[in-house]
């Protein structure tokens, strides 16, 4: 979601792994290991976006979301519209949507992103409204 080019995505993965290795000693066990892992990974991905001056336009990032069900041809156009709408969100909003789509609850999203649960609920509500307006639902 944060990197369209396959080679750049591999580089980003390596960067994330290096940062996880370097910062493992700072893991204090105050949260789930997966929460810490997501937080470090998300921070590296966002830093990568900020540094990368040659990244593709936001509208092209939608092609990286591989959520389509190949057996469901009827909703393909609606799914494409949703991908495009998500691609127009800022990086923080995309991170929240990605965590939500991965089945994380508000408590875990809050810990990963470093905000309160209430703030997660507010942001997700605003994102839903933004997506509905974009999709004209």
C-alpha positions as CSV (number, residue, x, y, z in Angstrom):
1,X,0.0,0.0,0.0
2,X,2.9,2.4,0.7
3,X,5.0,1.4,-2.3
4,X,3.9,0.6,-5.8
5,X,7.1,-0.6,-7.4
6,X,8.1,-4.2,-6.7
7,X,11.8,-3.5,-6.2
8,X,11.1,-0.5,-4.0
9,X,8.7,-2.6,-2.0
10,X,11.5,-5.2,-1.4
11,X,13.8,-2.4,-0.3
12,X,11.1,-1.1,2.1
13,X,10.7,-4.6,3.5
14,X,14.4,-4.9,4.1
15,X,14.4,-1.5,5.8
16,X,11.6,-2.6,8.0
17,X,13.4,-5.8,8.9
18,X,16.6,-3.9,9.7
19,X,14.7,-1.5,11.9
20,X,12.9,-4.3,13.7
21,X,16.3,-6.0,14.4
22,X,17.9,-2.8,15.6
23,X,15.0,-1.8,17.9
24,X,14.2,-5.3,19.3
25,X,16.1,-4.4,22.4
26,X,13.7,-1.6,23.1
27,X,10.7,-3.8,23.2
28,X,9.6,-3.7,26.8
29,X,6.7,-6.2,26.6
30,X,4.1,-3.5,27.7
31,X,2.0,-4.4,24.6
32,X,1.6,-7.4,22.3
33,X,4.6,-8.2,20.2
34,X,2.5,-7.8,17.1
35,X,1.5,-4.3,18.2
36,X,5.1,-3.3,18.6
37,X,5.9,-4.9,15.2
38,X,3.1,-3.0,13.4
39,X,4.1,0.3,15.0
40,X,7.8,0.0,14.0
41,X,6.8,-1.2,10.5
42,X,4.3,1.6,10.1
43,X,6.7,4.2,11.2
44,X,9.4,3.0,8.7
45,X,6.8,2.9,5.9
46,X,5.7,6.5,6.6
47,X,9.2,7.7,6.9
48,X,10.0,6.0,3.6
49,X,7.1,7.8,1.9
50,X,8.3,11.2,3.2
51,X,11.8,10.6,2.0
52,X,10.9,9.2,-1.4
53,X,10.7,12.1,-3.8
54,X,10.2,9.7,-6.8
55,X,7.1,7.9,-5.5
56,X,4.2,7.4,-7.8
57,X,1.2,9.8,-7.6
58,X,-1.3,8.9,-4.9
59,X,-3.9,7.8,-7.5
60,X,-1.5,5.0,-8.7
61,X,-1.2,3.5,-5.3
62,X,-4.7,1.9,-5.6
63,X,-3.2,-0.7,-7.9
64,X,-1.3,-2.3,-5.0
65,X,-4.4,-3.2,-3.1
66,X,-5.0,-6.8,-3.9
67,X,-8.3,-7.3,-2.2
68,X,-10.3,-8.4,-5.2
69,X,-12.0,-11.8,-5.2
70,X,-11.4,-13.3,-8.6
71,X,-14.7,-15.2,-8.4
72,X,-16.7,-12.1,-7.8
73,X,-17.0,-10.3,-11.2
74,X,-20.2,-8.3,-10.4
75,X,-18.7,-5.9,-7.8
76,X,-15.4,-5.4,-9.6
77,X,-16.2,-1.8,-10.7
78,X,-17.4,-0.9,-7.2
79,X,-14.2,-2.4,-5.8
80,X,-12.1,-0.4,-8.2
81,X,-13.9,2.8,-7.1
82,X,-13.2,2.0,-3.5
83,X,-9.5,1.4,-4.2
84,X,-9.3,4.7,-5.9
85,X,-11.0,6.4,-3.0
86,X,-8.7,4.8,-0.5
87,X,-5.7,5.8,-2.6
88,X,-6.7,9.5,-2.2
89,X,-6.5,9.3,1.6
90,X,-3.4,10.6,3.3
91,X,-0.8,8.2,4.6
92,X,-2.2,8.3,8.2
93,X,-5.7,7.6,7.0
94,X,-4.5,4.7,4.8
95,X,-2.7,3.2,7.8
96,X,-5.9,3.2,9.8
97,X,-7.9,1.7,7.0
98,X,-5.2,-1.0,6.4
99,X,-5.2,-1.9,10.1
100,X,-9.0,-2.0,10.2
101,X,-9.0,-4.3,7.1
102,X,-6.5,-6.6,8.8
103,X,-9.1,-7.1,11.5
104,X,-7.4,-5.0,14.3
105,X,-9.8,-3.7,16.9
106,X,-9.8,0.0,18.0
107,X,-7.7,-0.8,21.1
108,X,-4.9,-2.4,19.1
109,X,-5.0,0.2,16.4
110,X,-4.7,2.9,19.0
111,X,-1.6,1.2,20.5
112,X,0.0,0.7,17.1
113,X,-0.6,4.2,15.8
114,X,0.0,5.9,19.2
115,X,-3.3,7.6,19.7
116,X,-6.3,7.0,22.0
117,X,-9.1,4.6,21.2
118,X,-11.6,7.5,21.1
119,X,-9.3,9.2,18.6
120,X,-9.3,6.0,16.5
121,X,-13.1,5.9,16.5
122,X,-13.3,9.6,15.5
123,X,-10.8,9.3,12.8
124,X,-12.4,6.1,11.4
125,X,-15.8,7.8,11.4
126,X,-14.3,10.7,9.5
127,X,-12.6,8.4,7.0
128,X,-15.9,6.5,6.4
129,X,-17.7,9.8,5.8
130,X,-14.9,10.9,3.4
131,X,-15.0,7.6,1.5
132,X,-18.8,7.8,1.3
133,X,-18.7,11.3,-0.1
134,X,-16.0,10.3,-2.5
135,X,-18.0,7.3,-3.7
136,X,-21.3,9.3,-3.5
137,X,-23.0,6.6,-1.4
